[in-house]
Amino acid sequence: GEYFGWGIDYFLLSNQHSFGQPTPATYAVLNDEYGYGGRNSSFRSILLSAHCVIGRASKALEKSSLALGLGPCEAAGTIGDVDCNVGGVWGACSESAAEIFYAPTSTADFQFRACNDEDVVTLNGRRIKGSMGTFPLQSDDVCGVGSRVFIFVVPQSDS
């Protein structure tokens, strides 16, 4: 499948120097996440407050959720200090990888920032790090946090 101009085949072929020859298992995992009908295509979340922490629920949070009878941690759901759990593969990012927050400026009402320099966080295809500060976030910007790539959308006002 291809979303945001990104295809699994192209990714694997263009990164053979880093990952080696792709195996059927590698292709299957990436297809489950990013192919048509994959988990990334059904990822939806709504910002309900002025601040949203985006990250991957830890194994401890996952185990606690199951032990309490709450079931598995859902992607895009809230658990612990993670307002928006990106899900996906373990280790894809920390619990606090990025933030979206409402802080109007002359260029945008929302801001986006990476919370550290280790997690892979992108804005419109460009990697950003915590040490780079905040970035204005516009409707239709493409964000990446850990295993997830999503479009930030601000509803149009009726006025």
C-alpha positions, -999 to +999 in steps of 0.1 A: +000+000+000+010+036-003+000+064+020+015+099+021+036+090-010+053+063+009+053+027-003+065-004+016+084-018-015+101+014-021+111+018+015+126-017+017+145-014-016+158+021-008+170+010+026+187-023+018+221-008+026+208-003+062+186-034+067+199-059+042+178-080+019+141-078+030+126-111+042+090-122+037+086-117+075+098-081+073+074-074+045+045-090+064+052-069+095+054-037+076+023-045+055+003-053+087+013-018+100+013+004+069-003-015+040-039-009+029-061-019+058-031-020+081-032-006+116-019+028+106-048+034+082-073+030+110-054+052+135-077+081+147-075+103+178-092+135+189-075+162+209-098+169+238-076+192+259-051+220+253-022+195+257-016+160+243+013+136+251+019+112+223+039+080+228+039+042+231+025+025+261+052+007+281+051-031+287+043-024+323+012-003+313+002-031+289+005-057+316-014-036+341-042-030+317-046-067+311-043-076+348-070-051+357-093-066+331-093-036+309-080-055+279-051-046+256-041-009+253-058+005+222-039+025+197-050+062+199-063+056+234-052+071+267-033+050+293-013+063+322+005+095+312+001+088+275-028+108+261-025+092+227-009+057+225+006+052+191+008+014+195+028-005+170+061-024+176+078-024+210+105+001+213+092+023+185+092+053+209+090+062+245+058+070+265+065+107+260+078+110+225+060+141+213+034+167+223+007+187+205-005+217+224-028+247+219-006+278+220-017+304+194+009+324+176+009+345+145+016+314+124-005+286+140-029+279+169-013+245+176+024+236+183+042+203+179+074+192+195+095+162+201+101+155+238+136+142+235+163+137+209+161+099+208+126+091+196+119+093+159+094+122+155+088+138+121+068+168+108+060+168+071+088+143+065+115+161+084+129+147+116+126+169+146+142+166+180+135+180+214+165+202+213+150+219+182+121+235+201+085+237+190+071+239+155+038+255+143+013+228+134-011+235+106-042+216+095-031+188+070+005+186+083+018+151+083+032+140+117+051+108+126+056+095+161+071+061+166+052+036+145+025+060+135+021+085+107-009+107+108-024+139+094-033+166+119-067+181+110-084+211+125-121+213+118-133+242+098-155+267+117-190+273+106-187+311+108 
